[in-house]
Amino acid sequence: MDHPNENTDKRKMPTEDQLITSDMLRAFYDRPSQLTDDKGNIIEAPHEGSLGLLALGHVGLIEWRKSKRKYLEGKNQDKK
């Protein structure tokens, strides 16, 4: 019989699929913004979010999260 703590430790270990997913998400978050208008100008996602970003699916969600994180980091810097 396994020691009870050994089973708990094994369940907490990420699976190979989870590690791959984490790497893919990190790659999405680290890439430069790709949102453009009709003329090809890069546009920033609003930190408040928008239905347009939601309509873009995962790309819009990631761009919104990046924008929100950048906004909150700037807000935290102002408090210091």
N, C-alpha and C positions, 0 to 999 in steps of 0.2 A: 504494500500500500504506500502511495506517495505521501510525503509530508504535506499537510494542508497549505503551507506557504508556497510550496513548489508549484501547485496547481494555479494559485493566484498569480504568481509571477509569469507563468506561461500564458495566461489569458491576457495580461497587460502588454505582452510583446506584440508589436505591430506585425501584421502579415505582409507578405511581399506585395500584394495588391495595394495595401494601404500605403506602403512606402512609395510605390510607383505613383499613386494618386497624389501624394504629398509633393513629390518632385514635379509633377505636371502642374499643380496649382502654383508652386513657387515660381516656375518658369513663366506662367501667365502673369503673376503679380510683378515680376521683375522686368518684363518687357516694356518698351515705351508705348505710350498711348497710340492707338490706331483709329480713334474716332475722327472722322473727317466730315466736312459739309460737302455740298454739291460741287464746290469749286476746288476741293482737295485740301482745304485748310484744316489743320488739326484743331479739334475743339476739346476743351476740358469738360469732363463730366461734372455737373453740379454736385456739391457735397450733400445737398438736401435730397438728391435723387430725383427721378422723373419717370413718368410712364414710358417715355421713349426709350430710356435705358432698360427698363424691364422688358420692353418689346424686343430688344436686341438679344435677350437670353443671357447666357453665361458671360458673354463678352461685356454686355452692359452692366451686369452685376459686379464683375471684377473691376471695371473702370469706376463705378460708383464707390466701391469699397476703397479703392486706391485714393480717390478724391477725398473721401470722408477721413481716411487715415491721415492724409496730408493736412487737411484742415484742422483736425484735432491736435496734431503735432505742433502746428503753428500757434494754435490757441494756448497750448501748454507752455510754449516758449514765451508767450506774452505775459503769462502769470509769474514767470521767474524774474 
